[in-house]
Amino acid sequence: MVDDKMCFGTYKGGLMVRVAPEEVVQLTSRTGAAPMIHGGRPMTGYMFLEPEGFDSDALLNFWIQKC
């Protein structure tokens, strides 16, 4: 949690991360990253990461900084 808002968390074997909504399209080009879909609807400003998208310290740090 940052400022009482979710920063990131585990979700279905991957991570759900909160990013700036205007960066979602650009960030989907990264390995393992996709817009977050929950209940059939996209969640503005959230992304889902498959494990290959954060499987190194450098990749995980990248996403934590984005959050």
Distance bins in CASP14 RR format, pairs under 12 A and 6 or more apart:
PFRMAT RR
TARGET T0000
AUTHOR 0000-0000-0000
RMODE 2
METHOD distances of the structure
MODEL  1
1 7 1 0 0 1 0 0 0 0 0 0 0
1 8 0 0 0 0 1 0 0 0 0 0 0
1 9 0 0 0 0 0 1 0 0 0 0 0
1 18 0 0 0 0 0 1 0 0 0 0 0
1 67 0 0 0 0 0 1 0 0 0 0 0
2 8 0 0 0 0 1 0 0 0 0 0 0
2 17 0 0 0 0 0 1 0 0 0 0 0
2 18 0 0 0 0 1 0 0 0 0 0 0
2 64 0 0 0 0 0 1 0 0 0 0 0
2 65 0 0 0 0 0 1 0 0 0 0 0
2 66 0 0 0 0 0 1 0 0 0 0 0
2 67 1 0 0 1 0 0 0 0 0 0 0
3 18 0 0 0 0 0 1 0 0 0 0 0
3 67 0 0 0 0 0 1 0 0 0 0 0
5 18 1 0 0 1 0 0 0 0 0 0 0
5 45 0 0 0 0 0 1 0 0 0 0 0
5 46 0 0 0 0 0 1 0 0 0 0 0
5 67 0 0 0 0 1 0 0 0 0 0 0
6 15 0 0 0 0 0 1 0 0 0 0 0
6 16 1 0 0 1 0 0 0 0 0 0 0
6 17 0 0 0 0 1 0 0 0 0 0 0
6 18 1 0 1 0 0 0 0 0 0 0 0
6 19 0 0 0 0 0 1 0 0 0 0 0
6 36 0 0 0 0 0 1 0 0 0 0 0
6 43 0 0 0 0 0 1 0 0 0 0 0
6 45 0 0 0 0 0 1 0 0 0 0 0
6 46 0 0 0 0 1 0 0 0 0 0 0
6 67 0 0 0 0 1 0 0 0 0 0 0
7 15 0 0 0 0 0 1 0 0 0 0 0
7 16 0 0 0 0 1 0 0 0 0 0 0
7 17 1 0 0 1 0 0 0 0 0 0 0
7 18 1 0 1 0 0 0 0 0 0 0 0
7 19 0 0 0 0 1 0 0 0 0 0 0
7 46 0 0 0 0 0 1 0 0 0 0 0
7 63 0 0 0 0 1 0 0 0 0 0 0
7 64 1 0 0 1 0 0 0 0 0 0 0
7 65 0 0 0 0 0 1 0 0 0 0 0
7 66 0 0 0 0 1 0 0 0 0 0 0
7 67 1 0 1 0 0 0 0 0 0 0 0
8 14 0 0 0 0 0 1 0 0 0 0 0
8 15 1 0 1 0 0 0 0 0 0 0 0
8 16 1 0 0 1 0 0 0 0 0 0 0
8 17 1 0 1 0 0 0 0 0 0 0 0
8 18 1 0 0 1 0 0 0 0 0 0 0
8 19 0 0 0 0 1 0 0 0 0 0 0
8 36 0 0 0 0 0 1 0 0 0 0 0
8 45 0 0 0 0 0 1 0 0 0 0 0
8 46 0 0 0 0 1 0 0 0 0 0 0
8 47 0 0 0 0 1 0 0 0 0 0 0
8 48 0 0 0 0 0 1 0 0 0 0 0
8 49 0 0 0 0 1 0 0 0 0 0 0
8 54 0 0 0 0 1 0 0 0 0 0 0
8 60 0 0 0 0 1 0 0 0 0 0 0
8 61 0 0 0 0 0 1 0 0 0 0 0
8 62 0 0 0 0 0 1 0 0 0 0 0
8 63 1 0 0 1 0 0 0 0 0 0 0
8 64 1 0 0 1 0 0 0 0 0 0 0
8 65 0 0 0 0 0 1 0 0 0 0 0
8 66 0 0 0 0 1 0 0 0 0 0 0
8 67 1 0 1 0 0 0 0 0 0 0 0
9 15 1 0 1 0 0 0 0 0 0 0 0
9 16 1 0 1 0 0 0 0 0 0 0 0
9 17 1 0 0 1 0 0 0 0 0 0 0
9 18 0 0 0 0 1 0 0 0 0 0 0
9 36 0 0 0 0 0 1 0 0 0 0 0
9 46 0 0 0 0 0 1 0 0 0 0 0
9 47 0 0 0 0 0 1 0 0 0 0 0
9 48 0 0 0 0 0 1 0 0 0 0 0
9 49 0 0 0 0 1 0 0 0 0 0 0
9 54 0 0 0 0 0 1 0 0 0 0 0
9 60 0 0 0 0 0 1 0 0 0 0 0
9 63 0 0 0 0 0 1 0 0 0 0 0
9 64 0 0 0 0 0 1 0 0 0 0 0
9 67 0 0 0 0 1 0 0 0 0 0 0
10 16 1 0 0 1 0 0 0 0 0 0 0
10 17 0 0 0 0 0 1 0 0 0 0 0
10 48 0 0 0 0 0 1 0 0 0 0 0
10 49 0 0 0 0 0 1 0 0 0 0 0
10 51 0 0 0 0 0 1 0 0 0 0 0
10 54 0 0 0 0 0 1 0 0 0 0 0
11 17 0 0 0 0 1 0 0 0 0 0 0
11 18 0 0 0 0 0 1 0 0 0 0 0
11 34 0 0 0 0 0 1 0 0 0 0 0
11 36 0 0 0 0 1 0 0 0 0 0 0
11 37 0 0 0 0 0 1 0 0 0 0 0
11 38 0 0 0 0 1 0 0 0 0 0 0
11 43 0 0 0 0 0 1 0 0 0 0 0
11 46 0 0 0 0 1 0 0 0 0 0 0
11 47 0 0 0 0 0 1 0 0 0 0 0
11 48 1 0 0 1 0 0 0 0 0 0 0
11 49 0 0 0 0 1 0 0 0 0 0 0
11 50 0 0 0 0 0 1 0 0 0 0 0
11 51 0 0 0 0 0 1 0 0 0 0 0
12 34 0 0 0 0 0 1 0 0 0 0 0
12 36 0 0 0 0 0 1 0 0 0 0 0
12 37 0 0 0 0 0 1 0 0 0 0 0
12 38 0 0 0 0 0 1 0 0 0 0 0
12 48 1 0 0 1 0 0 0 0 0 0 0
12 49 0 0 0 0 0 1 0 0 0 0 0
12 50 0 0 0 0 1 0 0 0 0 0 0
12 51 0 0 0 0 0 1 0 0 0 0 0
13 48 0 0 0 0 1 0 0 0 0 0 0
13 49 0 0 0 0 1 0 0 0 0 0 0
13 50 0 0 0 0 1 0 0 0 0 0 0
13 51 1 0 0 1 0 0 0 0 0 0 0
13 52 0 0 0 0 0 1 0 0 0 0 0
13 53 0 0 0 0 0 1 0 0 0 0 0
13 54 0 0 0 0 0 1 0 0 0 0 0
14 32 0 0 0 0 1 0 0 0 0 0 0
14 33 0 0 0 0 0 1 0 0 0 0 0
14 34 0 0 0 0 0 1 0 0 0 0 0
14 36 0 0 0 0 0 1 0 0 0 0 0
14 47 0 0 0 0 0 1 0 0 0 0 0
14 48 1 0 0 1 0 0 0 0 0 0 0
14 49 1 0 1 0 0 0 0 0 0 0 0
14 50 1 0 0 1 0 0 0 0 0 0 0
14 51 1 0 1 0 0 0 0 0 0 0 0
14 52 0 0 0 0 1 0 0 0 0 0 0
14 53 0 0 0 0 1 0 0 0 0 0 0
14 54 1 0 0 1 0 0 0 0 0 0 0
14 55 0 0 0 0 0 1 0 0 0 0 0
14 60 0 0 0 0 0 1 0 0 0 0 0
14 63 0 0 0 0 0 1 0 0 0 0 0
15 32 0 0 0 0 0 1 0 0 0 0 0
15 33 0 0 0 0 1 0 0 0 0 0 0
15 34 0 0 0 0 0 1 0 0 0 0 0
15 36 0 0 0 0 0 1 0 0 0 0 0
15 46 0 0 0 0 0 1 0 0 0 0 0
15 47 0 0 0 0 1 0 0 0 0 0 0
15 48 1 0 0 1 0 0 0 0 0 0 0
15 49 1 0 1 0 0 0 0 0 0 0 0
15 50 0 0 0 0 1 0 0 0 0 0 0
15 51 0 0 0 0 1 0 0 0 0 0 0
15 52 0 0 0 0 0 1 0 0 0 0 0
15 53 0 0 0 0 1 0 0 0 0 0 0
15 54 1 0 1 0 0 0 0 0 0 0 0
15 55 0 0 0 0 0 1 0 0 0 0 0
15 59 0 0 0 0 0 1 0 0 0 0 0
15 60 0 0 0 0 1 0 0 0 0 0 0
15 62 0 0 0 0 0 1 0 0 0 0 0
15 63 1 0 0 1 0 0 0 0 0 0 0
15 64 0 0 0 0 1 0 0 0 0 0 0
15 66 0 0 0 0 0 1 0 0 0 0 0
15 67 0 0 0 0 1 0 0 0 0 0 0
16 33 0 0 0 0 0 1 0 0 0 0 0
16 34 0 0 0 0 0 1 0 0 0 0 0
16 35 0 0 0 0 0 1 0 0 0 0 0
16 36 1 0 1 0 0 0 0 0 0 0 0
16 37 0 0 0 0 0 1 0 0 0 0 0
16 38 0 0 0 0 1 0 0 0 0 0 0
16 43 0 0 0 0 1 0 0 0 0 0 0
16 45 0 0 0 0 0 1 0 0 0 0 0
16 46 1 0 1 0 0 0 0 0 0 0 0
16 47 1 0 0 1 0 0 0 0 0 0 0
16 48 1 0 1 0 0 0 0 0 0 0 0
16 49 1 0 0 1 0 0 0 0 0 0 0
16 50 0 0 0 0 0 1 0 0 0 0 0
16 54 0 0 0 0 0 1 0 0 0 0 0
16 63 0 0 0 0 0 1 0 0 0 0 0
16 67 0 0 0 0 0 1 0 0 0 0 0
17 23 0 0 0 0 0 1 0 0 0 0 0
17 24 0 0 0 0 0 1 0 0 0 0 0
17 27 0 0 0 0 1 0 0 0 0 0 0
17 30 0 0 0 0 0 1 0 0 0 0 0
17 32 0 0 0 0 0 1 0 0 0 0 0
17 33 0 0 0 0 1 0 0 0 0 0 0
17 34 0 0 0 0 0 1 0 0 0 0 0
17 35 0 0 0 0 0 1 0 0 0 0 0
17 36 0 0 0 0 1 0 0 0 0 0 0
17 43 0 0 0 0 0 1 0 0 0 0 0
17 45 0 0 0 0 1 0 0 0 0 0 0
17 46 1 0 0 1 0 0 0 0 0 0 0
17 47 1 0 1 0 0 0 0 0 0 0 0
17 48 1 0 0 1 0 0 0 0 0 0 0
17 49 1 0 0 1 0 0 0 0 0 0 0
17 50 0 0 0 0 0 1 0 0 0 0 0
17 53 0 0 0 0 0 1 0 0 0 0 0
17 54 0 0 0 0 1 0 0 0 0 0 0
17 59 0 0 0 0 0 1 0 0 0 0 0
17 60 0 0 0 0 0 1 0 0 0 0 0
17 62 0 0 0 0 0 1 0 0 0 0 0
17 63 1 0 1 0 0 0 0 0 0 0 0
17 64 0 0 0 0 1 0 0 0 0 0 0
17 65 0 0 0 0 0 1 0 0 0 0 0
17 66 1 0 0 1 0 0 0 0 0 0 0
17 67 1 0 1 0 0 0 0 0 0 0 0
18 24 0 0 0 0 0 1 0 0 0 0 0
18 27 0 0 0 0 0 1 0 0 0 0 0
18 36 0 0 0 0 1 0 0 0 0 0 0
18 43 0 0 0 0 1 0 0 0 0 0 0
18 44 0 0 0 0 0 1 0 0 0 0 0
18 45 1 0 0 1 0 0 0 0 0 0 0
18 46 1 0 1 0 0 0 0 0 0 0 0
18 47 0 0 0 0 1 0 0 0 0 0 0
18 48 0 0 0 0 0 1 0 0 0 0 0
18 49 0 0 0 0 0 1 0 0 0 0 0
18 63 0 0 0 0 0 1 0 0 0 0 0
18 64 0 0 0 0 0 1 0 0 0 0 0
18 66 0 0 0 0 1 0 0 0 0 0 0
18 67 1 0 1 0 0 0 0 0 0 0 0
19 25 0 0 0 0 0 1 0 0 0 0 0
19 26 0 0 0 0 1 0 0 0 0 0 0
19 27 1 0 0 1 0 0 0 0 0 0 0
19 28 0 0 0 0 0 1 0 0 0 0 0
19 30 0 0 0 0 0 1 0 0 0 0 0
19 33 0 0 0 0 1 0 0 0 0 0 0
19 35 0 0 0 0 0 1 0 0 0 0 0
19 36 0 0 0 0 1 0 0 0 0 0 0
19 43 0 0 0 0 0 1 0 0 0 0 0
19 44 0 0 0 0 0 1 0 0 0 0 0
19 45 1 0 1 0 0 0 0 0 0 0 0
19 46 1 0 0 1 0 0 0 0 0 0 0
19 47 1 0 1 0 0 0 0 0 0 0 0
19 48 0 0 0 0 0 1 0 0 0 0 0
19 49 0 0 0 0 0 1 0 0 0 0 0
19 62 0 0 0 0 0 1 0 0 0 0 0
19 63 0 0 0 0 1 0 0 0 0 0 0
19 64 0 0 0 0 0 1 0 0 0 0 0
19 65 0 0 0 0 0 1 0 0 0 0 0
19 66 1 0 1 0 0 0 0 0 0 0 0
19 67 1 0 0 1 0 0 0 0 0 0 0
20 26 0 0 0 0 1 0 0 0 0 0 0
20 27 0 0 0 0 1 0 0 0 0 0 0
20 44 0 0 0 0 0 1 0 0 0 0 0
20 45 1 0 0 1 0 0 0 0 0 0 0
20 46 0 0 0 0 0 1 0 0 0 0 0
20 47 0 0 0 0 0 1 0 0 0 0 0
20 65 0 0 0 0 0 1 0 0 0 0 0
20 66 1 0 0 1 0 0 0 0 0 0 0
20 67 0 0 0 0 1 0 0 0 0 0 0
21 27 0 0 0 0 0 1 0 0 0 0 0
21 35 0 0 0 0 0 1 0 0 0 0 0
21 36 0 0 0 0 0 1 0 0 0 0 0
21 42 0 0 0 0 0 1 0 0 0 0 0
21 43 0 0 0 0 1 0 0 0 0 0 0
21 44 1 0 1 0 0 0 0 0 0 0 0
21 45 1 0 1 0 0 0 0 0 0 0 0
21 46 0 0 0 0 1 0 0 0 0 0 0
21 47 0 0 0 0 0 1 0 0 0 0 0
22 44 0 0 0 0 0 1 0 0 0 0 0
22 45 0 0 0 0 1 0 0 0 0 0 0
23 29 0 0 0 0 0 1 0 0 0 0 0
23 30 0 0 0 0 0 1 0 0 0 0 0
23 33 0 0 0 0 0 1 0 0 0 0 0
23 35 0 0 0 0 0 1 0 0 0 0 0
23 44 0 0 0 0 0 1 0 0 0 0 0
23 45 0 0 0 0 1 0 0 0 0 0 0
23 46 0 0 0 0 0 1 0 0 0 0 0
23 47 0 0 0 0 1 0 0 0 0 0 0
23 63 0 0 0 0 0 1 0 0 0 0 0
23 65 0 0 0 0 0 1 0 0 0 0 0
23 66 1 0 0 1 0 0 0 0 0 0 0
23 67 0 0 0 0 0 1 0 0 0 0 0
24 30 0 0 0 0 0 1 0 0 0 0 0
24 33 0 0 0 0 1 0 0 0 0 0 0
24 34 0 0 0 0 1 0 0 0 0 0 0
24 35 1 0 1 0 0 0 0 0 0 0 0
24 36 0 0 0 0 1 0 0 0 0 0 0
24 37 0 0 0 0 0 1 0 0 0 0 0
24 42 0 0 0 0 1 0 0 0 0 0 0
24 43 0 0 0 0 1 0 0 0 0 0 0
24 44 0 0 0 0 1 0 0 0 0 0 0
24 45 1 0 1 0 0 0 0 0 0 0 0
24 46 0 0 0 0 1 0 0 0 0 0 0
24 47 1 0 0 1 0 0 0 0 0 0 0
24 48 0 0 0 0 0 1 0 0 0 0 0
24 66 0 0 0 0 0 1 0 0 0 0 0
25 33 0 0 0 0 0 1 0 0 0 0 0
25 34 0 0 0 0 0 1 0 0 0 0 0
25 35 0 0 0 0 1 0 0 0 0 0 0
25 42 0 0 0 0 0 1 0 0 0 0 0
25 45 0 0 0 0 0 1 0 0 0 0 0
25 47 0 0 0 0 0 1 0 0 0 0 0
26 33 0 0 0 0 1 0 0 0 0 0 0
26 35 0 0 0 0 0 1 0 0 0 0 0
26 47 0 0 0 0 0 1 0 0 0 0 0
26 66 0 0 0 0 0 1 0 0 0 0 0
27 33 1 0 1 0 0 0 0 0 0 0 0
27 34 0 0 0 0 1 0 0 0 0 0 0
27 35 0 0 0 0 1 0 0 0 0 0 0
27 36 0 0 0 0 0 1 0 0 0 0 0
27 45 0 0 0 0 1 0 0 0 0 0 0
27 46 0 0 0 0 0 1 0 0 0 0 0
27 47 1 0 0 1 0 0 0 0 0 0 0
27 48 0 0 0 0 0 1 0 0 0 0 0
27 49 0 0 0 0 1 0 0 0 0 0 0
27 53 0 0 0 0 0 1 0 0 0 0 0
27 62 0 0 0 0 1 0 0 0 0 0 0
27 63 0 0 0 0 1 0 0 0 0 0 0
27 66 1 0 0 1 0 0 0 0 0 0 0
27 67 0 0 0 0 0 1 0 0 0 0 0
28 34 1 0 0 1 0 0 0 0 0 0 0
28 35 1 0 0 1 0 0 0 0 0 0 0
28 36 0 0 0 0 0 1 0 0 0 0 0
28 42 0 0 0 0 0 1 0 0 0 0 0
28 45 0 0 0 0 0 1 0 0 0 0 0
28 47 1 0 0 1 0 0 0 0 0 0 0
28 48 0 0 0 0 0 1 0 0 0 0 0
28 49 0 0 0 0 0 1 0 0 0 0 0
28 50 0 0 0 0 0 1 0 0 0 0 0
28 53 0 0 0 0 0 1 0 0 0 0 0
29 35 0 0 0 0 0 1 0 0 0 0 0
29 47 0 0 0 0 0 1 0 0 0 0 0
29 53 0 0 0 0 0 1 0 0 0 0 0
30 47 0 0 0 0 1 0 0 0 0 0 0
30 48 0 0 0 0 0 1 0 0 0 0 0
30 49 0 0 0 0 1 0 0 0 0 0 0
30 50 0 0 0 0 0 1 0 0 0 0 0
30 52 0 0 0 0 0 1 0 0 0 0 0
30 53 1 0 0 1 0 0 0 0 0 0 0
30 54 0 0 0 0 1 0 0 0 0 0 0
30 59 0 0 0 0 1 0 0 0 0 0 0
30 62 0 0 0 0 1 0 0 0 0 0 0
30 63 0 0 0 0 1 0 0 0 0 0 0
30 66 0 0 0 0 1 0 0 0 0 0 0
31 49 0 0 0 0 1 0 0 0 0 0 0
31 50 0 0 0 0 1 0 0 0 0 0 0
31 51 0 0 0 0 0 1 0 0 0 0 0
31 52 1 0 1 0 0 0 0 0 0 0 0
31 53 1 0 1 0 0 0 0 0 0 0 0
31 54 0 0 0 0 1 0 0 0 0 0 0
31 55 0 0 0 0 1 0 0 0 0 0 0
31 56 0 0 0 0 0 1 0 0 0 0 0
31 59 0 0 0 0 1 0 0 0 0 0 0
31 62 0 0 0 0 0 1 0 0 0 0 0
31 63 0 0 0 0 0 1 0 0 0 0 0
32 47 0 0 0 0 1 0 0 0 0 0 0
32 48 0 0 0 0 1 0 0 0 0 0 0
32 49 1 0 1 0 0 0 0 0 0 0 0
32 50 1 0 1 0 0 0 0 0 0 0 0
32 51 0 0 0 0 1 0 0 0 0 0 0
32 52 1 0 1 0 0 0 0 0 0 0 0
32 53 1 0 1 0 0 0 0 0 0 0 0
32 54 0 0 0 0 1 0 0 0 0 0 0
32 55 0 0 0 0 1 0 0 0 0 0 0
32 59 0 0 0 0 1 0 0 0 0 0 0
32 63 0 0 0 0 0 1 0 0 0 0 0
33 46 0 0 0 0 0 1 0 0 0 0 0
33 47 1 0 1 0 0 0 0 0 0 0 0
33 48 1 0 0 1 0 0 0 0 0 0 0
33 49 1 0 1 0 0 0 0 0 0 0 0
33 50 1 0 0 1 0 0 0 0 0 0 0
33 51 0 0 0 0 0 1 0 0 0 0 0
33 52 0 0 0 0 1 0 0 0 0 0 0
33 53 1 0 0 1 0 0 0 0 0 0 0
33 54 0 0 0 0 1 0 0 0 0 0 0
33 59 0 0 0 0 0 1 0 0 0 0 0
33 62 0 0 0 0 0 1 0 0 0 0 0
33 63 0 0 0 0 1 0 0 0 0 0 0
33 66 0 0 0 0 0 1 0 0 0 0 0
34 42 0 0 0 0 1 0 0 0 0 0 0
34 43 0 0 0 0 0 1 0 0 0 0 0
34 46 0 0 0 0 0 1 0 0 0 0 0
34 47 1 0 0 1 0 0 0 0 0 0 0
34 48 1 0 1 0 0 0 0 0 0 0 0
34 49 0 0 0 0 1 0 0 0 0 0 0
34 50 1 0 0 1 0 0 0 0 0 0 0
34 52 0 0 0 0 0 1 0 0 0 0 0
34 53 0 0 0 0 0 1 0 0 0 0 0
35 41 0 0 0 0 0 1 0 0 0 0 0
35 42 1 0 1 0 0 0 0 0 0 0 0
35 43 1 0 0 1 0 0 0 0 0 0 0
35 44 0 0 0 0 1 0 0 0 0 0 0
35 45 0 0 0 0 1 0 0 0 0 0 0
35 46 1 0 0 1 0 0 0 0 0 0 0
35 47 1 0 0 1 0 0 0 0 0 0 0
35 48 1 0 0 1 0 0 0 0 0 0 0
35 49 0 0 0 0 0 1 0 0 0 0 0
36 42 1 0 0 1 0 0 0 0 0 0 0
36 43 1 0 1 0 0 0 0 0 0 0 0
36 44 0 0 0 0 1 0 0 0 0 0 0
36 45 1 0 0 1 0 0 0 0 0 0 0
36 46 1 1 0 0 0 0 0 0 0 0 0
36 47 1 0 1 0 0 0 0 0 0 0 0
36 48 1 0 1 0 0 0 0 0 0 0 0
36 49 0 0 0 0 1 0 0 0 0 0 0
37 43 1 0 0 1 0 0 0 0 0 0 0
37 44 0 0 0 0 0 1 0 0 0 0 0
37 46 0 0 0 0 1 0 0 0 0 0 0
37 47 0 0 0 0 0 1 0 0 0 0 0
37 48 1 0 0 1 0 0 0 0 0 0 0
38 44 0 0 0 0 0 1 0 0 0 0 0
38 45 0 0 0 0 0 1 0 0 0 0 0
38 46 0 0 0 0 1 0 0 0 0 0 0
38 47 0 0 0 0 0 1 0 0 0 0 0
38 48 0 0 0 0 1 0 0 0 0 0 0
42 48 0 0 0 0 0 1 0 0 0 0 0
45 66 0 0 0 0 0 1 0 0 0 0 0
45 67 0 0 0 0 0 1 0 0 0 0 0
46 66 0 0 0 0 0 1 0 0 0 0 0
46 67 0 0 0 0 0 1 0 0 0 0 0
47 53 0 0 0 0 0 1 0 0 0 0 0
47 54 0 0 0 0 0 1 0 0 0 0 0
47 63 0 0 0 0 1 0 0 0 0 0 0
47 66 0 0 0 0 1 0 0 0 0 0 0
47 67 0 0 0 0 1 0 0 0 0 0 0
48 54 0 0 0 0 0 1 0 0 0 0 0
48 63 0 0 0 0 0 1 0 0 0 0 0
49 55 0 0 0 0 1 0 0 0 0 0 0
49 59 0 0 0 0 1 0 0 0 0 0 0
49 60 0 0 0 0 1 0 0 0 0 0 0
49 62 0 0 0 0 0 1 0 0 0 0 0
49 63 1 0 0 1 0 0 0 0 0 0 0
49 64 0 0 0 0 0 1 0 0 0 0 0
49 66 0 0 0 0 0 1 0 0 0 0 0
49 67 0 0 0 0 0 1 0 0 0 0 0
50 59 0 0 0 0 0 1 0 0 0 0 0
50 63 0 0 0 0 0 1 0 0 0 0 0
51 59 0 0 0 0 1 0 0 0 0 0 0
51 60 0 0 0 0 0 1 0 0 0 0 0
51 63 0 0 0 0 0 1 0 0 0 0 0
52 59 0 0 0 0 1 0 0 0 0 0 0
52 60 0 0 0 0 0 1 0 0 0 0 0
53 59 1 0 1 0 0 0 0 0 0 0 0
53 60 0 0 0 0 1 0 0 0 0 0 0
53 61 0 0 0 0 0 1 0 0 0 0 0
53 62 0 0 0 0 1 0 0 0 0 0 0
53 63 1 0 0 1 0 0 0 0 0 0 0
54 60 1 0 1 0 0 0 0 0 0 0 0
54 61 0 0 0 0 1 0 0 0 0 0 0
54 62 0 0 0 0 1 0 0 0 0 0 0
54 63 1 0 1 0 0 0 0 0 0 0 0
54 64 0 0 0 0 1 0 0 0 0 0 0
54 66 0 0 0 0 0 1 0 0 0 0 0
54 67 0 0 0 0 0 1 0 0 0 0 0
55 62 0 0 0 0 0 1 0 0 0 0 0
55 63 0 0 0 0 0 1 0 0 0 0 0
56 62 0 0 0 0 1 0 0 0 0 0 0
56 63 0 0 0 0 0 1 0 0 0 0 0
57 63 0 0 0 0 0 1 0 0 0 0 0
57 64 0 0 0 0 0 1 0 0 0 0 0
58 64 0 0 0 0 0 1 0 0 0 0 0
58 65 0 0 0 0 0 1 0 0 0 0 0
59 65 0 0 0 0 0 1 0 0 0 0 0
59 66 0 0 0 0 0 1 0 0 0 0 0
60 66 0 0 0 0 0 1 0 0 0 0 0
60 67 0 0 0 0 0 1 0 0 0 0 0
61 67 0 0 0 0 0 1 0 0 0 0 0
END
